[in-house]
């Protein structure tokens, strides 16, 4: 019987002896354990490697074999000889050097990488791809360079863009040695590599990518050498038809970000094509994201991109595929009935019920603010998109045969009329998921061809942020707190839909929410709740609008009133009058800037004298993407970026003091991309603010009815920073980048 030690993927070790022979086609192992003296069966899928004190029957130490380096997912690295007859169904054998006769069986799913210990040049020579003369010339040149002290590792340190020093050892064989591989193979000379690097401008490229661009090698030559070196199969994707299960295992976004393409899925083994076999993080990301054991194969990047475009862009998912991709979500979803607060738990016996539940939860987990159900015409599929961090991203594409049923299911959940297909309908869905109350505001809109589009806005129950958490610069924060301390007047928060106006107002209310104050709010819908506030939900269906709520509040002895939105002249007039009679009033308005809001209200017919007297301040805001804190890195060209931002600031603000920080205080960061941010380099959003305080000069200008440009100039003289100025300062602080600011600011 064979004594052995099993290393599990969990890191545990188990010693024992085989109780039955271990054969080529086996998928498990039966062992009598040393510690408990019990017979256990282990699946090879849960094993990292097995160390035998003597080789299994039929595997000798003689004969031909190749010397390889193998690293397991547990992080252990072995130098072993792999015999020609050492391949098994679920892994391969490696013979440890020396006279110990110890043999290791590596499971395919437990190997992080394996590579041939021969130099790549020797491999290509053995395969007849490089001549002896060319190989000898390359090796001679390499030796001469080494004598001159021109170490390849030093040269290639610049080939990788800002490699983390802690990652250097991990990438030593698979990343920084790519140039060595190409030089020793005779495909390029070291002088060619140096010349290529010197000719670069701007962002430096990786070695292989640079040499391909320079025409010194082809991508196929590079990948052929690397595939042989790292014991990977080279595939022609033009002749491969991927399985539906494999396509369902990897999303289009993940495939595009990692530049990989799934080919097949058998059991736990997911075969994936990559054009970057030296990047160890690809296998790690796939293992984490898919929960499968990836087997990497090599294919040219052009084939991978073409395959993604062909099989993902027009891929229509079946309900079964979607249900398999989003396992286990529907079972924990409870539909909340708002009227009597009774809960009805839907068992996932219907595919459509389960699918809609899982889409709603999937959107919540991915941080989406909106879900768009967009039915195609005729037999075209139903396209589902999520709005994440302000941008719509493709999520799913469902077969046309299900689009009617999905719309009906949404209507049922929102308590809408399923027979009405000609008029728009509005409703809400309440879900309880893992002790979290989720509210979806539903809007069903009829489209041409008898179709109905649905948009669901996710309103997760949340608490107000403290003022310091709003991202207000100290310049704006001090002035905003100052106007919040006033006993009466009107404060407006303006901006487009979804710019965080309600969040800001609730933070302001939280700042002044004390036992001595009575605060009423009228909202549609109530998105944020906080103790101490009397919050009211308006209901247009019964005629209970903002104006009616405001009239009611004035008879209910308020100190502070918050109106969700000043949608019409009547509401605006009552709000201004309330602020003149000893009440502090908060509200929102849909305008692009703070000065524009004042001009708009005057144009709506508000009395300029009353409005100017009531005005405490107008806060305009936008949301821009925030750089991912987990992967952002300092930008190299700090001085150049500083000069560009300062020039933009001076163009807006002139030479006003206190606006432009010193270069020593600047901290420019750049987007990189990691697992946390799905490779985008951005995660979450940051608010940009423009605060126009109702100073005496601003009030006089409003009373005179000046135009927007003149009012902006006066407000800036009084200390207002525009949205773009605020954004540029946050670029200087490394919180976002210039590209994101230019997307949201004029």
C-alpha positions in Angstrom: 0.0 0.0 0.0 1.2 3.5 -0.8 1.8 6.0 2.0 0.8 9.6 1.0 0.1 13.1 2.1 -2.9 15.0 0.7 -2.8 18.8 0.4 -6.3 20.1 0.2 -7.2 23.4 -1.4 -8.3 24.7 2.0 -4.6 24.3 3.1 -5.2 21.3 5.3 -2.9 18.2 5.1 -4.1 14.6 5.6 -1.7 11.7 5.9 -2.7 8.1 5.2 -2.4 5.2 2.9 -4.2 4.2 -0.3 -6.9 1.6 0.2 -7.4 1.0 -3.6 -5.2 1.6 -6.6 -5.1 5.0 -8.2 -5.7 4.8 -12.0 -5.7 7.1 -15.0 -9.5 7.7 -15.1 -10.1 8.1 -11.4 -11.9 11.2 -10.1 -11.5 10.5 -6.4 -9.2 8.9 -4.0 -9.9 6.4 -1.1 -7.6 6.8 1.9 -7.2 5.2 5.3 -6.2 8.3 7.4 -3.3 8.1 9.8 -4.8 10.2 12.5 -8.4 8.8 12.9 -7.8 5.4 11.3 -11.0 5.8 9.2 -11.5 5.3 5.4 -12.4 8.5 3.6 -13.1 9.3 -0.1 -11.7 12.6 -1.4 -12.8 14.1 -4.7 -9.8 15.2 -6.8 -11.6 18.6 -7.3 -11.0 19.4 -3.6 -7.3 18.4 -3.7 -4.4 20.6 -4.5 -1.8 17.8 -4.8 -0.9 14.3 -3.4 2.6 13.5 -2.3 3.4 9.7 -2.6 6.3 8.3 -0.8 6.7 5.8 -3.7 5.3 6.1 -7.2 1.9 4.6 -7.9 1.8 1.3 -9.7 2.8 1.5 -13.4 4.7 4.8 -13.0 8.5 4.3 -12.9 11.3 6.8 -12.5 13.1 5.9 -15.7 12.4 6.8 -19.3 12.0 10.2 -20.9 10.6 13.2 -19.0 10.7 17.0 -19.0 11.9 19.2 -16.2 9.2 21.6 -15.1 8.4 24.2 -12.5 4.9 23.8 -11.0 3.2 26.2 -8.6 0.0 25.3 -6.9 -2.9 27.6 -5.9 -1.7 27.1 -2.3 1.5 29.0 -3.4 4.0 26.2 -3.2 6.5 25.8 -6.0 8.1 22.5 -7.1 10.8 21.5 -9.5 9.8 18.1 -10.9 10.4 15.8 -13.8 7.1 15.0 -15.6 7.3 11.5 -17.2 5.8 10.9 -20.6 3.3 8.5 -19.1 2.4 10.8 -16.2 -0.8 12.3 -17.6 -4.0 11.4 -15.8 -7.6 12.4 -16.5 -7.7 14.9 -13.7 -4.0 15.9 -13.4 -0.4 14.8 -13.9 2.5 13.2 -12.0 5.8 14.8 -11.2 8.9 13.1 -9.9 10.9 14.9 -7.3 14.7 15.0 -7.9 17.0 12.8 -5.8 16.9 9.3 -4.6 13.8 9.6 -2.4 11.5 8.1 -5.0 8.8 10.6 -3.9 6.2 11.4 -6.5 3.6 14.2 -6.5 0.3 14.0 -8.3 -0.9 17.6 -9.2 -4.6 18.0 -9.9 -5.3 20.3 -12.9 -7.6 22.5 -10.8 -4.9 22.8 -8.1 -2.2 24.1 -10.4 -1.7 27.9 -10.7 0.9 27.5 -13.4 3.4 25.1 -14.8 6.3 25.8 -17.2 9.0 24.0 -19.0 12.4 24.6 -17.3 14.2 24.7 -20.6 15.0 28.1 -22.1 12.4 29.1 -24.7 15.1 29.4 -27.3 16.0 25.8 -26.8 12.3 24.8 -27.0 11.9 26.6 -30.3 15.1 25.1 -31.6 14.0 21.6 -30.5 10.7 22.2 -32.4 12.6 23.3 -35.5 11.3 26.9 -35.4 14.7 28.5 -34.8 18.0 27.5 -36.5 21.1 26.5 -34.6 23.0 29.4 -36.0 20.4 32.0 -35.0 20.1 30.5 -31.5 23.9 30.5 -31.0 24.1 34.1 -32.2 21.4 35.2 -29.8 23.0 33.4 -26.9 26.4 34.8 -27.7 24.9 38.3 -27.8 23.2 37.7 -24.5 26.5 36.6 -23.0 28.2 39.7 -24.3 25.5 42.0 -22.9 25.8 40.2 -19.5 29.6 40.9 -19.4 28.9 44.6 -20.0 26.6 44.5 -16.9 23.5 45.1 -19.0 21.2 42.8 -17.1 18.0 41.9 -18.7 16.1 42.2 -15.5 17.1 45.9 -15.3 16.2 46.5 -18.8 12.8 44.8 -18.5 11.9 46.6 -15.2 10.7 49.5 -17.3 8.8 47.2 -19.6 6.1 46.6 -17.1 4.1 49.8 -16.2 4.6 50.4 -12.5 4.8 46.9 -11.2 4.2 46.7 -7.5 7.4 45.8 -5.7 5.6 43.2 -3.6 4.4 41.6 -6.8 7.9 41.4 -8.4 8.8 38.0 -7.0 5.4 36.6 -8.0 5.7 37.9 -11.6 9.4 37.1 -12.0 9.0 34.1 -14.3 5.7 35.0 -15.9 6.0 38.7 -16.5 9.4 40.4 -16.3 11.1 37.6 -18.2 9.1 37.9 -21.4 11.9 39.9 -22.9 14.4 37.3 -21.9 12.3 34.6 -23.5 12.1 36.5 -26.8 15.8 37.4 -26.8 17.0 33.9 -26.0 14.7 32.4 -28.6 16.5 34.4 -31.3 13.3 36.2 -32.3 14.8 39.6 -31.4 18.1 41.0 -30.2 18.5 43.0 -27.0 19.5 46.0 -29.1 16.1 45.9 -30.8 14.4 45.8 -27.4 16.4 48.8 -26.1 15.7 50.8 -29.3 12.0 50.0 -29.1 11.8 51.3 -25.5 13.8 54.5 -26.3 11.4 55.3 -29.2 8.3 55.2 -26.9 6.4 58.3 -25.9 3.9 58.6 -23.0 2.6 55.4 -21.5 5.1 52.5 -21.6 3.9 49.2 -23.0 4.7 45.6 -22.0 7.6 43.9 -23.7 5.6 41.6 -26.0 3.1 44.3 -27.0 5.8 46.8 -27.8 7.8 44.4 -30.0 4.7 43.3 -31.9 3.8 47.0 -32.6 7.4 47.6 -33.8 7.0 44.7 -36.3 9.9 42.8 -34.7 7.8 39.7 -34.0 4.3 38.6 -34.7 1.8 37.8 -32.0 1.6 34.2 -33.1 5.4 33.8 -32.7 5.2 35.3 -29.2 2.2 33.2 -28.1 3.7 30.0 -29.6 6.8 30.4 -27.5 4.9 31.3 -24.4 2.4 28.5 -24.8 5.2 25.9 -25.1 7.1 27.4 -22.2 4.1 27.4 -19.9 2.6 24.0 -20.9 -0.5 25.5 -22.4 -2.5 24.5 -25.5 -2.5 26.8 -28.5 -6.1 26.9 -30.0 -7.6 28.4 -33.2 -10.8 30.1 -32.0 -12.0 30.4 -35.6 -12.6 26.7 -35.5 -14.1 26.5 -32.0 -17.8 26.7 -31.1 -18.1 27.5 -27.4 -20.7 25.8 -25.2 -23.7 27.7 -23.8 -22.7 26.7 -20.3 -19.2 28.2 -20.7 -20.6 31.5 -22.1 -23.0 31.6 -19.1 -20.1 31.2 -16.7 -18.3 34.4 -17.7 -20.1 37.7 -18.3 -19.3 39.8 -21.3 -17.9 42.5 -19.1 -15.4 40.1 -17.4 -14.4 38.6 -20.7 -13.8 42.0 -22.2 -11.9 43.2 -19.2 -9.6 40.2 -18.9 -9.4 39.6 -22.7 -10.4 36.0 -22.3 -13.0 33.8 -24.0 -14.7 30.8 -22.5 -14.7 27.6 -24.6 -16.2 24.7 -22.6 -17.4 23.8 -19.1 -17.2 20.2 -18.0 -18.0 19.6 -14.3 -15.8 22.2 -12.4 -13.3 22.6 -15.3 -13.8 25.8 -17.3 -11.6 26.0 -20.4 -10.7 29.7 -21.2 -8.6 31.2 -24.0 -6.2 34.0 -23.1 -3.8 36.1 -25.1 -1.7 36.9 -22.0 -0.4 33.6 -20.6 2.2 35.3 -18.5 -0.4 37.2 -16.4 -1.0 35.0 -13.3 -3.8 37.3 -12.2 -6.1 36.1 -15.0 -6.4 32.6 -13.6 -6.8 34.0 -10.1 -9.6 36.4 -11.2 -11.4 33.7 -13.1 -11.1 31.3 -10.2 -12.6 33.9 -7.8 -15.3 35.3 -10.1 -16.7 32.1 -11.6 -16.0 29.6 -8.7 -14.8 27.1 -11.3 -11.3 25.7 -11.9 -10.0 27.5 -15.0 -7.8 25.7 -17.6 -6.1 28.4 -19.7 -5.4 27.9 -23.4 -3.7 30.4 -25.7 -5.2 32.2 -28.6 -4.3 35.5 -30.5 -6.0 38.6 -29.1 -7.7 39.4 -32.5 -9.4 36.0 -32.3 -10.5 36.5 -28.7 -12.0 40.0 -29.4 -13.7 38.7 -32.5 -15.2 35.7 -30.6 -16.4 38.1 -27.8 -18.1 40.2 -30.4 -19.6 37.2 -32.2 -20.9 35.2 -29.3 -21.7 37.9 -26.7 -22.9 40.9 -28.5 -25.8 39.1 -30.1 -26.2 36.3 -27.6 -29.7 35.7 -26.3 -29.9 34.1 -22.9 -32.6 31.6 -22.1 -34.3 31.7 -18.7 -32.6 28.5 -17.7 -29.2 30.0 -18.4 -30.0 33.1 -16.4 -31.3 31.1 -13.5 -28.2 29.0 -13.4 -26.0 32.2 -13.6 -27.8 33.8 -10.7 -28.2 30.9 -8.3 -30.0 31.1 -5.0 -31.2 34.7 -5.0 -35.0 34.2 -5.4 -35.2 31.8 -2.4 -34.4 34.7 0.0 -36.7 37.3 -1.5 -39.9 38.3 0.2 -42.5 40.5 -1.4 -43.8 43.1 1.0 -47.4 44.2 0.8 -47.6 47.9 1.7 -51.2 48.2 2.8 -51.4 45.7 5.7 -47.7 45.0 6.0 -48.3 41.3 5.5 -45.7 39.3 3.7 -46.3 36.8 0.9 -43.4 34.5 0.2 -43.4 33.3 -3.4 -41.8 29.9 -3.8 -39.6 29.8 -6.9 -41.7 27.2 -8.7 -42.1 29.5 -11.7 -39.1 30.3 -13.8 -40.4 33.8 -14.6 -41.0 34.6 -10.9 -37.5 33.4 -10.0 -35.9 35.2 -12.9 -37.4 38.6 -12.1 -36.6 38.2 -8.4 -33.0 37.4 -9.2 -32.6 40.3 -11.6 -33.9 42.7 -9.0 -31.4 41.4 -6.4 -28.6 41.1 -8.9 -29.0 44.8 -9.7 -29.0 45.7 -6.0 -25.8 43.7 -5.4 -24.1 45.3 -8.3 -24.9 48.8 -7.1 -27.3 49.7 -9.9 -29.6 52.7 -9.4 -31.9 51.8 -12.3 -33.0 48.7 -14.2 -34.1 49.1 -17.8 -36.2 46.4 -19.5 -36.1 47.2 -23.2 -38.2 44.9 -25.5 -37.0 44.6 -29.1 -39.4 44.7 -32.0 -41.0 41.5 -33.3 -38.8 38.5 -32.5 -35.9 40.6 -31.2 -34.9 39.8 -27.6 -35.5 41.7 -24.4 -32.5 43.8 -23.5 -31.8 44.4 -19.8 -29.5 47.2 -18.8 -28.3 48.4 -15.4 -27.4 52.0 -14.6 -24.2 51.8 -12.4 -22.4 54.9 -11.3 -24.4 57.0 -13.7 -23.8 54.9 -16.9 -26.0 52.2 -18.5 -24.2 48.9 -18.9 -25.5 45.7 -20.6 -26.6 43.1 -18.1 -28.7 40.4 -19.9 -30.4 39.7 -23.2 -33.4 37.4 -22.9 -35.3 35.5 -25.6 -38.2 37.3 -27.1 -40.6 34.6 -26.1 -40.3 35.7 -22.4 -40.5 39.5 -22.7 -44.3 39.6 -22.4 -44.3 37.4 -19.3 -41.5 39.4 -17.6 -43.4 42.7 -18.1 -46.6 41.1 -16.7 -44.7 39.8 -13.7 -43.3 43.3 -13.0 -46.9 44.7 -13.2 -48.2 42.1 -10.8 -45.4 42.8 -8.3 -46.1 46.6 -8.5 -49.9 46.1 -8.2 -50.6 47.5 -11.7 -53.3 46.7 -14.3 -51.9 43.9 -16.4 -54.7 44.4 -19.0 -53.8 48.1 -19.6 -51.2 48.3 -22.4 -52.0 51.7 -23.9 -51.3 54.2 -21.1 -48.2 54.7 -18.8 -48.5 53.2 -15.3 -46.5 54.0 -12.2 -46.1 51.8 -9.1 -43.7 50.4 -6.6 -42.3 47.1 -5.5 -41.2 46.4 -1.9 -38.8 43.5 -1.3 -37.2 42.3 1.9 -33.8 40.7 1.1 -31.5 39.5 3.9 -33.1 41.9 6.5 -32.7 44.8 4.0 -35.8 46.6 2.8 -35.6 47.4 -0.9 -38.0 49.6 -2.8 -38.2 49.8 -6.6 -40.1 52.6 -8.2 -41.7 51.2 -11.4 -42.6 53.1 -14.5 -44.2 51.2 -17.4 -44.3 53.1 -20.7 -46.1 51.9 -23.9 -44.0 51.7 -27.0 -44.7 51.4 -30.7 -45.6 47.9 -31.9 -47.6 47.0 -28.8 -44.4 46.7 -26.7 -44.0 48.0 -23.1 -40.8 49.3 -21.7 -40.2 49.1 -17.9 -37.7 51.1 -15.8 -37.3 50.3 -12.1 -35.5 52.8 -9.9 -33.9 51.1 -6.8 -34.5 53.0 -3.6 -32.7 51.0 -0.9 -33.8 52.2 2.5 -30.9 54.2 3.9 -29.8 56.6 6.6 -28.7 60.2 6.1 -25.0 61.0 5.7 -23.3 63.4 8.1 -22.5 66.7 6.4 -18.8 65.9 6.5 -19.5 62.8 4.4 -21.0 64.7 1.5 -17.6 65.6 0.0 -18.0 69.3 0.4 -14.7 71.1 0.3 -13.9 73.1 3.5 -14.6 76.3 1.5 -18.2 75.3 0.8 -18.8 73.3 4.0 -18.2 76.3 6.3 -20.4 78.5 4.3 -23.2 75.8 4.0 -23.2 75.2 7.8 -23.4 79.0 8.3 -26.7 79.3 6.3 -28.1 76.2 8.0 -27.9 78.0 11.3 -30.2 80.8 10.1 -33.7 80.7 11.8 -35.7 81.3 8.6 -35.3 81.6 4.8 -35.2 79.2 1.8 -32.3 76.9 0.8 -32.4 75.2 -2.6 -30.5 72.2 -3.8 -30.5 72.0 -7.6 -29.2 69.6 -10.3 -30.4 66.9 -12.7 -32.2 63.7 -11.7 -30.0 61.3 -9.8 -27.4 63.9 -8.7 -27.9 63.3 -5.0 -30.1 66.3 -4.1 -32.3 64.4 -1.7 -29.2 62.9 0.1 -27.8 66.4 0.6 -31.1 67.8 1.9 -31.5 65.0 4.4 -27.9 65.5 5.6 -28.7 69.2 6.1 -31.9 68.2 8.0 -29.9 65.7 10.1 -27.5 68.6 11.1 -30.3 70.8 12.5 -32.5 67.9 13.7 -32.8 68.6 17.4 -35.4 68.1 20.1 -36.4 71.8 20.0 -37.3 71.8 16.3 -40.4 70.4 14.6 -39.5 69.3 11.0 -42.0 68.3 8.3 -41.0 66.7 5.0 -43.1 66.0 1.9 -41.4 63.6 -0.6 -42.1 61.5 -3.6 -41.0 58.9 -2.7 -39.6 58.9 0.8 -36.1 57.5 0.1 -34.4 58.3 3.3 -35.9 58.0 6.8 -34.6 59.5 10.0 -35.9 59.7 13.6 -37.3 63.1 14.7 -38.8 64.0 11.3 -42.5 63.9 10.4 -42.2 62.5 6.8 -45.1 62.5 4.4 -45.5 60.6 1.1 -47.4 62.7 -1.5 -50.0 60.8 -3.7 -50.9 62.5 -7.0 -53.6 59.8 -7.7 -55.8 61.3 -4.9 -54.8 64.9 -5.5 -52.4 65.1 -2.5 -49.5 67.0 -4.2 -46.6 69.1 -2.8 -48.8 72.2 -2.7 -51.4 70.5 -0.6 -48.8 69.0 1.7 -47.2 72.4 2.1 -50.5 74.1 3.0 -51.1 71.3 5.6 -47.7 71.8 7.1 -48.2 75.5 7.7 -51.2 74.6 9.9 -49.2 72.0 11.8 -46.8 74.4 13.7 -43.6 73.7 11.9 -40.1 75.1 12.4 -38.5 73.5 9.4 -40.2 72.3 6.1 -38.7 70.2 3.4 -40.5 70.0 0.0 -39.2 67.2 -2.2 -39.4 69.3 -5.4 -40.8 72.7 -6.5 -42.5 71.4 -9.6 -44.8 74.3 -10.3 -45.4 78.0 -9.7 -48.0 77.3 -7.0 -45.6 75.2 -4.9 -42.7 77.6 -5.4 -44.9 80.6 -4.3 -46.1 78.9 -1.1 -42.6 77.8 -0.2 -41.2 81.3 -0.6 -44.1 82.8 1.4 -43.5 80.1 4.2 -39.8 81.1 4.4 -40.8 84.7 4.9 -43.1 83.9 7.8 -40.5 82.5 10.1 -39.9 79.0 8.7 -36.7 77.5 7.4 -37.6 75.9 4.0 -35.6 73.3 2.0 -36.5 72.2 -1.5 -35.0 71.0 -4.8 -35.2 72.3 -8.4 -34.1 70.8 -11.7 -31.6 73.4 -13.1 -28.0 73.2 -14.2 -26.4 75.7 -11.9 -27.1 77.8 -8.8 -27.4 81.2 -10.7 -29.7 79.5 -13.2 -32.1 78.4 -10.4 -32.6 82.0 -9.2 -33.2 83.2 -12.7 -35.6 80.4 -13.5 -37.8 81.1 -10.4 -38.1 84.8 -11.4 -39.1 83.7 -14.9 -41.7 81.4 -13.4 -43.4 84.4 -11.9 -42.0 84.6 -8.4 -41.8 88.1 -6.9 -38.1 89.0 -7.1 -38.3 91.1 -3.9 -39.9 88.3 -1.9 -37.5 85.7 -3.3 -34.4 87.8 -2.8 -35.4 88.5 0.8 -36.0 84.8 1.5 -32.9 83.4 -0.3 -30.3 81.9 2.0 -28.4 79.9 -0.5 -28.6 77.7 -3.6 -26.4 74.5 -3.8 -26.0 73.0 -7.2 -24.4 69.6 -7.5 -23.3 66.8 -9.9 -21.9 63.3 -9.4 -18.7 62.2 -11.0 -17.0 58.8 -10.9 -14.6 58.3 -8.0 -11.2 56.6 -8.6 -11.1 53.1 -7.0 -9.3 53.4 -3.7 -8.1 49.8 -3.9 -6.1 50.2 -7.2 -5.6 53.9 -8.0 -1.9 54.9 -8.4 0.0 58.2 -8.5 0.3 59.6 -12.0 3.8 60.0 -13.3 3.5 63.3 -15.2 2.4 65.3 -12.1 3.8 68.6 -13.2 2.2 68.5 -16.6 -1.2 67.6 -15.2 -0.9 70.3 -12.5 -0.2 72.9 -15.2 -3.2 71.8 -17.2 -5.6 71.9 -14.2 -4.2 75.3 -13.1 -4.7 76.7 -16.6 -8.4 75.5 -16.5 -8.9 77.0 -13.1 -7.5 80.3 -14.0 -9.7 80.4 -17.1 -12.8 80.2 -14.9 -11.7 81.9 -11.7 -9.1 84.3 -12.9 -6.5 85.1 -10.1 -8.9 84.8 -7.1 -7.0 83.9 -4.0 -7.4 80.6 -2.2 -8.6 78.7 -5.3 -5.4 77.2 -6.7 -3.3 75.0 -4.3 0.4 74.9 -4.4 2.1 72.1 -6.5 3.4 70.5 -3.4 -0.2 69.9 -2.2 -1.3 68.4 -5.5 -1.8 64.6 -5.6 -2.8 63.4 -9.0 -3.9 59.8 -9.2 -4.8 57.6 -12.2 -7.3 54.8 -12.9 -5.7 51.3 -13.0 -8.4 48.6 -12.6 -8.8 45.7 -10.3 -11.2 43.0 -9.0 -12.9 45.5 -6.7 -13.9 47.9 -9.5 -14.5 45.2 -12.2 -11.4 46.5 -14.1 -12.8 50.0 -14.7 -10.5 51.9 -12.3 -13.6 53.7 -10.8 -15.8 52.7 -7.9 -18.6 54.8 -6.5 -19.1 58.5 -7.1 -18.0 61.8 -5.7 -20.2 64.9 -5.5 -19.2 68.3 -7.0 -20.8 71.4 -5.5 -21.5 75.0 -6.4 -22.8 77.1 -3.5 -24.2 80.5 -4.1 -24.9 82.2 -0.8 -27.6 84.9 -0.6 -25.3 87.7 0.3 -26.5 91.3 0.1 -24.9 91.8 -3.4 -26.5 88.6 -4.7 -29.9 89.6 -3.3 -29.7 93.0 -4.9 -28.8 91.4 -8.3 -31.8 89.0 -8.0 -34.0 91.9 -7.1 -32.8 93.8 -10.2 -33.6 90.7 -12.4 -30.1 90.5 -13.9 -29.2 87.8 -16.4 -27.6 84.5 -15.5 -24.0 85.4 -16.7 -24.0 88.6 -14.6 -25.4 86.9 -11.6 -22.7 84.2 -11.8 -20.0 86.8 -12.0 -21.4 88.6 -8.9 -21.7 85.3 -7.0 -18.1 84.4 -7.8 -17.0 87.7 -6.6 -18.8 86.8 -3.4 -16.9 83.5 -3.0 -18.9 81.0 -5.1 -16.8 78.2 -6.8 -18.4 76.8 -9.9 -19.1 73.1 -10.3 -16.1 72.8 -12.6 -13.8 74.6 -10.2 -14.9 72.3 -7.4 -14.2 69.3 -9.6 -10.8 70.5 -10.7 -9.8 71.0 -7.1 -10.9 67.4 -6.4 -8.7 66.2 -9.3 -5.8 68.0 -7.6 -6.6 66.0 -4.5 -6.5 62.7 -6.3 -10.2 61.8 -5.7 -11.1 61.6 -9.4 -9.5 62.5 -12.8 -9.9 65.2 -15.3 -11.8 63.0 -17.8 -14.6 62.4 -15.3 -14.9 66.1 -14.5 -15.2 67.1 -18.2 -18.0 64.5 -18.6 -20.3 66.2 -16.1 -19.3 69.9 -16.2 -19.5 72.4 -19.0 
